[in-house]
Amino acid sequence: MSGKDIRRYTAEELENMEDLTDWERLKAEGDYEGPAEFEVNWSKVRVVIPEPKTQLTLRLDADVLDFFKAQGKGYQTRINAVLRAYMEAQEGR
């Protein structure tokens, strides 16, 4: 997306825009349950700040790395998830 595709609107302009959403179709498909679906009880929200990761150099077999990279973006996160699952399985012994 180029910068010229970005449009800025004021809150008032957004409120006055025509709603082009086909709400009836969404209701018929069961994908919309009404306004309550979007309500959030902020008093019960808990912010979780993840622990920082430790950077390291890790030597992997080329085919193992290729396997994870072939699954697309986020391959390092997937490798971490596999290692975590193994760790937790070992701790549960």
N, C-alpha and C positions, 0 to 999 in steps of 0.2 A: 504494500500500500504506500503510495507516495503522499507527501505532505499536502498536495492539493486535493486529495480525497477526504481530508479531515474537515468536518464542518463543526462550527461552534454555535450553540443555541443558548439563549437565556432560559431560566426556569419558566418564565411567562410564555415564551415561544413554544416550549415543549408542551405546556398545558393546553395551548391553543391548536396544536397539531391534530390532524385527523388520525384516528386510530385505525390502522389498516389490518389489525389482527383479526383473523377469522375465529372468533371465540366460540361460535356454534360448532364449527368443525372440531376444535380442540375438545369441547365438552363431549361431542359424539364419539370421539376416539378415546375418551377417558384420560386425556393428557392434562386436564385442567379441572381443579376441584373448587375453584372460586377464589376470591381475594384472600381468604384465610390461609391459603396455601403459601402465600408470600409473607405472612406476618412472622416476625421474629420476637421472641421474648428476650430482650437484651439483658434483663436482670439475671438470667440463667446462663449467659454466654461466658465461656471460660477461654481466655486467651492462652494459647500454649506456644511458648517460644522454644523452638527446637535447639538442642545442644549443638554447638558448632562442630563441624566435622574436622578430623585430623587429616592433613595432607601428607601423603607418603608416596614413595615410588614402589610399585608392585610389578613384579615380572609374571606375566601370564603367557600360556601357550597361545600362539597366534590364532589357532582355530577356536579357542575359547573366547578370546577377545572378539574375533570376527562374528561368532554366534551372537554375542550380546549387542554388538554394534549393528548387526543386520536387523535387529528388532526396532531400530529407530532411536530417536532422541531419548535421552535419559538412561543410557546403558550403564553409566556408573551407579546410578541410583538402583537399578535392577541388580547389579552385582552386589551392592551393599545389602539389598533385601535378601538375596540368596545366602550370603554369609551370615546375616542375622538369623534367618530361619535355621541354618545349621547350628549356630551357637545356642539358640534356644532349645533345639532338640537335644543337644548334648547336655545342657544344663538340666533337662527334665529326666535324665536317666536315673 
